[in-house]
Amino acid sequence: MAPEAKGNRKQAPAEVTQILAPVVSENGLMLLETELTKAGKYSTLRVIVDLPEGPGDVDLDTIEQVARQISDALDEADPIKGSYQLEVSSAGAERELRDAREFGRAVGRLAQIKTEAGEVFGRVLSVSETGVEVETKTATQLVPFMQIIKAQQVVDLSGAL
């Protein structure tokens, strides 16, 4: 599958994902996303990795190690035509929360959740099969996954919660 016209972002070809997944997994991480961006003659392959579960962050040494191994694997298999820049990163401090696993990784952290009924801002306390429990300034709320339109982990330096 070829990338879209210049300036467009597209999920990297399946062949790239098949090459990267085992390399990432061997480092105790999971492959969240691969994106190939082409702008004119320049291409960038973005690879986003994360811990499989639980709290914590991917440290820079691990990112550096997995980036080297990914680069080696891509050089050997050569699945992308032409030259490209490789960017490997974690999902970040203000990551989007899209499923129960990602909410589980956010336990103890702040989240902004947009639902059908409005917005909820608070600390993620727990996650179940059906929803997420969030402590707000005024109460503890259970937010069903089915009602979540969009959610994002946030960093609040003000100490508001």
MARRO-431892 format. One line per 4 residues: number of its first residue (from 0); for each residue x, y, z of N, C-alpha, C. Coordinates in Angstrom, 1 decimal, padded with zeros to 4 digits. Layout:
NUM> X/Y/Z/X/Y/Z/X/Y/Z  ...
***
This chain:
0> 000.8/-001.2/000.0/000.0/000.0/000.0/000.9/001.2/000.0  000.7/002.1/-001.0/001.6/003.3/-001.1/001.0/004.4/-000.2  001.9/005.3/000.3/001.4/006.4/001.0/000.5/007.4/000.1  -000.3/008.1/000.7/-001.1/009.1/000.0/-000.3/010.2/-000.6
4> -000.9/011.1/-001.3/-000.2/012.2/-001.9/000.5/013.1/-000.9  001.4/013.9/-001.4/002.2/014.7/-000.5/001.4/015.5/000.6  002.0/015.5/001.8/001.4/016.2/002.9/000.4/015.4/003.6  000.2/014.2/003.2/-000.8/013.4/003.9/-000.2/012.4/004.9
8> -001.0/012.1/005.9/-000.6/011.1/006.9/-001.3/009.8/006.6  -000.7/008.7/006.8/-001.3/007.5/006.5/-000.7/006.4/007.4  -001.5/005.5/007.9/-001.0/004.4/008.6/000.1/003.7/007.8  001.2/003.3/008.4/002.3/002.7/007.6/001.8/001.4/007.1
12> 002.4/001.0/006.0/002.0/-000.3/005.3/002.0/-001.5/006.3  001.2/-002.5/006.1/001.1/-003.6/007.0/002.4/-004.3/007.2  003.2/-004.3/006.1/004.5/-005.0/006.1/005.4/-004.3/007.1  005.4/-003.0/007.3/006.2/-002.3/008.2/005.7/-002.7/009.7
16> 004.4/-002.7/009.9/003.9/-003.1/011.2/004.3/-004.5/011.6  004.3/-005.4/010.6/004.7/-006.8/010.8/006.2/-006.9/011.2  007.0/-006.0/010.7/008.5/-006.0/011.0/008.7/-005.5/012.4  007.9/-004.4/012.7/008.2/-003.7/013.9/007.6/-004.3/015.2
20> 006.4/-005.0/015.1/005.8/-005.5/016.2/006.6/-006.5/017.1  007.3/-007.4/016.5/008.2/-008.3/017.3/009.4/-007.6/017.9  009.9/-006.6/017.2/011.1/-005.9/017.8/010.6/-005.1/019.0  009.5/-004.4/018.9/008.9/-003.7/020.0/008.6/-004.6/021.2
24> 007.9/-005.7/020.9/007.5/-006.7/021.9/008.7/-007.3/022.7  009.8/-007.5/022.0/011.0/-008.1/022.6/011.6/-007.1/023.7  011.2/-005.8/023.6/011.6/-004.8/024.5/010.6/-004.6/025.6  009.6/-005.4/025.7/008.6/-005.3/026.8/007.6/-004.2/026.5
28> 007.5/-003.8/025.3/006.6/-002.7/024.9/005.5/-003.2/023.9  004.5/-002.4/023.6/003.6/-002.7/022.6/003.6/-001.6/021.6  003.3/-002.0/020.3/003.3/-001.1/019.2/001.9/-000.5/019.2  001.8/000.9/019.4/000.5/001.5/019.4/000.1/002.0/018.0
32> 001.0/002.6/017.3/000.7/003.2/016.1/001.9/003.4/015.2  001.7/003.2/013.9/002.8/003.5/012.9/002.1/004.5/011.9  002.8/005.5/011.5/002.3/006.5/010.6/003.4/006.9/009.6  003.1/006.8/008.4/004.0/007.3/007.3/003.5/008.6/006.7
36> 004.3/009.6/006.9/003.9/010.9/006.4/004.8/011.3/005.2  004.2/011.7/004.1/005.0/012.0/003.0/004.6/013.5/002.6  005.7/014.3/002.5/005.5/015.7/002.0/006.5/015.9/000.9  006.1/015.9/-000.3/007.0/016.0/-001.4/007.9/014.8/-001.5
40> 009.2/015.1/-001.5/010.2/014.0/-001.6/010.6/013.5/-000.2  010.1/014.1/000.9/010.4/013.8/002.2/009.4/012.9/002.9  009.8/011.9/003.6/008.9/011.0/004.3/009.4/010.8/005.7  008.4/010.6/006.6/008.7/010.4/008.0/007.9/009.2/008.5
44> 008.6/008.2/009.1/007.9/007.1/009.7/007.9/007.4/011.2  006.6/007.5/011.8/006.5/007.8/013.2/006.0/006.5/013.8  006.7/006.1/014.9/006.4/004.8/015.6/006.1/005.2/017.0  004.9/004.8/017.5/004.5/005.2/018.9/004.4/003.9/019.7
48> 005.1/003.8/020.8/005.1/002.6/021.6/004.6/002.9/023.0  004.3/001.9/023.8/003.8/002.1/025.1/004.0/000.8/025.9  003.9/001.0/027.3/004.0/-000.2/028.1/002.7/-001.0/027.9  002.7/-002.3/028.0/001.5/-003.0/027.7/000.3/-002.8/028.7
52> 000.7/-002.5/030.0/-000.4/-002.3/031.0/000.2/-001.7/032.2  -000.7/-001.3/033.1/-000.3/-000.8/034.4/000.3/000.6/034.4  000.5/001.2/035.5/001.1/002.6/035.6/002.5/002.6/035.2  003.0/003.8/035.0/004.4/003.9/034.6/004.6/004.6/033.3
56> 005.8/004.9/033.0/006.2/005.5/031.7/007.3/004.8/031.0  007.4/004.9/029.7/008.5/004.4/029.0/009.7/005.3/029.1  010.8/004.8/029.6/011.9/005.7/029.8/012.7/006.0/028.5  013.5/007.0/028.5/014.2/007.4/027.3/015.2/006.4/026.9
60> 015.9/005.7/027.8/016.8/004.7/027.5/016.2/003.6/026.7  015.0/003.2/027.1/014.2/002.1/026.4/013.8/002.6/025.0  013.4/003.9/024.9/013.0/004.4/023.6/014.2/004.4/022.7  015.4/004.8/023.2/016.6/004.8/022.4/017.0/003.4/021.9
64> 016.9/002.5/022.8/017.2/001.1/022.5/016.3/000.5/021.4  015.0/000.7/021.6/014.0/000.2/020.7/014.1/000.9/019.3  014.5/002.2/019.3/014.6/002.9/018.1/015.8/002.4/017.3  016.9/002.1/017.9/018.0/001.5/017.2/017.7/000.1/016.6
68> 017.0/-000.7/017.4/016.6/-002.0/016.9/015.6/-001.9/015.7  014.7/-001.0/015.9/013.7/-000.7/014.8/014.4/-000.3/013.5  015.4/000.6/013.7/016.1/001.1/012.5/016.9/000.0/011.8  017.5/-000.9/012.6/018.2/-002.0/012.1/017.3/-003.0/011.3
72> 016.1/-003.3/011.9/015.2/-004.2/011.3/014.6/-003.6/010.0  014.4/-002.3/010.0/013.9/-001.6/008.8/015.0/-001.6/007.7  016.2/-001.4/008.1/017.3/-001.4/007.1/017.5/-002.7/006.5  017.3/-003.8/007.3/017.5/-005.1/006.8/016.4/-005.5/005.8
76> 015.1/-005.2/006.2/014.0/-005.6/005.4/013.7/-004.6/004.2  014.0/-003.4/004.4/013.9/-002.3/003.5/012.4/-002.2/002.9  011.4/-002.1/003.7/010.0/-002.1/003.2/009.6/-000.7/002.7  010.3/000.3/002.9/009.9/001.7/002.5/010.8/002.1/001.4
80> 010.2/002.5/000.3/011.0/003.0/-000.8/011.6/004.4/-000.6  012.8/004.6/-000.9/013.5/005.9/-000.8/013.9/006.1/000.7  014.4/007.3/000.9/014.9/007.7/002.2/013.7/008.2/003.1  013.8/008.1/004.4/012.8/008.6/005.3/013.5/008.9/006.6
84> 012.8/009.7/007.4/013.3/009.9/008.8/012.4/009.0/009.7  013.1/008.4/010.7/012.4/007.5/011.7/012.3/008.3/013.0  011.0/008.4/013.5/010.8/009.0/014.8/010.1/007.9/015.7  010.7/007.6/016.8/010.2/006.7/017.8/009.9/007.4/019.1
88> 008.7/007.3/019.6/008.3/008.0/020.8/007.3/007.2/021.6  007.1/007.6/022.9/006.0/007.0/023.6/004.7/007.8/023.3  003.6/007.3/023.9/002.3/008.0/023.6/002.3/009.4/024.2  003.1/009.7/025.1/003.2/011.1/025.7/002.4/011.3/026.9
92> 002.7/012.3/027.6/002.0/012.7/028.9/000.5/013.0/028.7  000.2/013.6/027.5/-001.2/014.0/027.3/-001.8/013.2/026.2  -001.6/011.9/026.3/-002.1/010.9/025.3/-003.6/010.8/025.3  -004.1/010.5/024.1/-005.5/010.2/024.0/-005.8/008.8/024.6
96> -006.9/008.7/025.3/-007.3/007.5/026.0/-008.5/006.9/025.1  -008.2/005.7/024.5/-009.2/005.2/023.5/-009.8/003.9/024.0  -009.2/003.2/025.0/-009.8/001.9/025.3/-009.5/001.6/026.8  -010.0/000.5/027.3/-009.8/000.1/028.7/-008.4/000.0/029.1
100> -007.6/-000.5/028.2/-006.1/-000.7/028.5/-005.5/000.7/028.7  -005.8/001.6/027.9/-005.2/003.0/028.0/-005.7/003.7/029.2  -007.0/003.5/029.6/-007.5/004.1/030.8/-006.8/003.4/032.0  -006.6/002.1/031.9/-005.9/001.4/033.0/-004.5/002.0/033.2
104> -003.8/002.4/032.1/-002.5/003.0/032.2/-002.6/004.4/032.9  -003.8/005.0/032.8/-003.9/006.4/033.3/-004.4/006.4/034.8  -004.6/005.2/035.4/-005.0/005.2/036.8/-004.1/006.1/037.7  -004.7/007.0/038.5/-003.9/007.9/039.3/-003.6/009.2/038.6
108> -003.9/009.3/037.4/-003.6/010.5/036.6/-004.9/011.3/036.2  -004.7/012.5/035.8/-005.9/013.3/035.5/-006.3/013.0/034.0  -007.6/013.1/033.8/-008.1/012.9/032.4/-009.3/013.9/032.2  -009.3/014.3/030.9/-010.4/015.2/030.4/-011.3/014.2/029.6
112> -012.5/014.0/029.9/-013.4/013.1/029.2/-014.6/013.8/028.7  -014.8/013.7/027.4/-016.0/014.3/026.7/-017.0/013.2/026.5  -018.2/013.4/027.1/-019.3/012.4/027.0/-020.5/013.0/026.3  -021.5/012.2/026.1/-022.7/012.6/025.5/-023.4/013.6/026.4
116> -023.2/013.5/027.7/-023.8/014.4/028.7/-023.0/015.6/029.0  -021.8/015.7/028.6/-020.9/016.9/028.9/-019.5/016.4/029.1  -018.8/017.3/029.9/-017.3/017.0/030.1/-017.1/016.6/031.6  -016.2/015.7/031.8/-015.8/015.3/033.1/-014.3/015.5/033.2
120> -013.8/016.2/034.2/-012.4/016.4/034.5/-012.1/015.8/035.8  -011.1/014.9/035.9/-010.8/014.4/037.2/-009.7/013.3/037.2  -009.4/012.7/038.3/-008.4/011.7/038.5/-009.0/010.3/038.2  -008.4/009.6/037.4/-008.9/008.2/037.1/-008.5/007.3/038.3
124> -009.6/006.8/038.9/-009.4/005.9/040.1/-009.3/004.4/039.7  -010.2/004.0/038.8/-010.2/002.6/038.4/-010.9/002.4/037.1  -010.7/001.2/036.6/-011.3/000.9/035.3/-012.0/-000.5/035.4  -013.1/-000.6/034.8/-013.8/-001.9/034.7/-014.1/-002.2/033.3
128> -014.8/-003.3/033.0/-015.1/-003.7/031.6/-016.1/-002.7/031.0  -016.9/-002.1/031.9/-017.9/-001.2/031.3/-017.6/000.3/031.4  -016.6/000.7/032.2/-016.4/002.1/032.3/-015.2/002.5/033.2  -015.1/003.8/033.4/-014.0/004.3/034.2/-014.5/005.1/035.4
132> -013.9/004.9/036.5/-014.3/005.7/037.7/-013.4/006.9/037.9  -014.0/008.1/038.0/-013.2/009.3/038.0/-013.6/010.2/039.2  -012.6/010.6/039.9/-012.8/011.5/041.0/-012.7/013.0/040.5  -013.8/013.7/040.6/-013.8/015.1/040.2/-013.7/015.9/041.5
136> -013.7/017.3/041.4/-013.7/018.1/042.6/-014.8/017.9/043.5  -016.0/017.5/043.0/-017.2/017.4/043.8/-017.7/016.0/044.1  -017.3/015.0/043.3/-017.8/013.7/043.5/-017.0/012.7/042.7  -017.3/011.4/043.0/-016.7/010.3/042.2/-017.8/009.9/041.2
140> -017.4/009.8/039.9/-018.4/009.4/038.9/-017.9/008.2/038.1  -018.9/007.3/037.8/-018.6/006.2/036.9/-019.0/006.6/035.5  -018.1/006.7/034.6/-018.4/007.1/033.2/-018.3/005.8/032.3  -019.5/005.4/031.8/-019.5/004.3/030.9/-018.8/004.5/029.6
144> -018.0/003.5/029.2/-017.3/003.6/027.9/-018.2/004.0/026.8  -019.4/003.4/026.8/-020.3/003.7/025.7/-020.7/005.2/025.5  -020.5/005.9/026.6/-020.9/007.4/026.5/-019.7/008.3/026.2  -018.5/007.7/026.2/-017.3/008.5/026.0/-017.1/008.8/024.5
148> -017.1/010.1/024.2/-016.8/010.5/022.8/-015.3/010.7/022.6  -014.6/011.3/023.5/-013.2/011.5/023.4/-012.7/011.7/024.8  -011.4/011.2/025.0/-010.8/011.3/026.4/-009.3/011.5/026.2  -008.7/012.2/027.1/-007.3/012.5/027.0/-006.7/012.6/028.4
152> -005.6/012.0/028.6/-004.8/012.2/029.9/-004.3/013.6/029.8  -004.3/014.3/030.9/-003.8/015.6/031.0/-002.8/015.8/032.1  -001.9/016.8/031.9/-000.9/017.1/033.0/-001.4/018.5/033.5  -001.7/018.5/034.8/-002.2/019.7/035.4/-001.1/020.2/036.5
156> -000.4/021.2/036.1/000.6/021.7/037.0/000.1/022.7/038.1  -001.2/023.0/038.0/-001.8/024.0/038.9/-002.1/023.3/040.2  -002.2/022.0/040.2/-002.6/021.3/041.5/-004.0/021.4/041.8  -004.8/021.6/040.7/-006.3/021.8/040.9/-007.0/020.5/041.5
160> -006.4/019.4/041.2/-007.1/018.2/041.7/-006.0/017.2/042.3
***
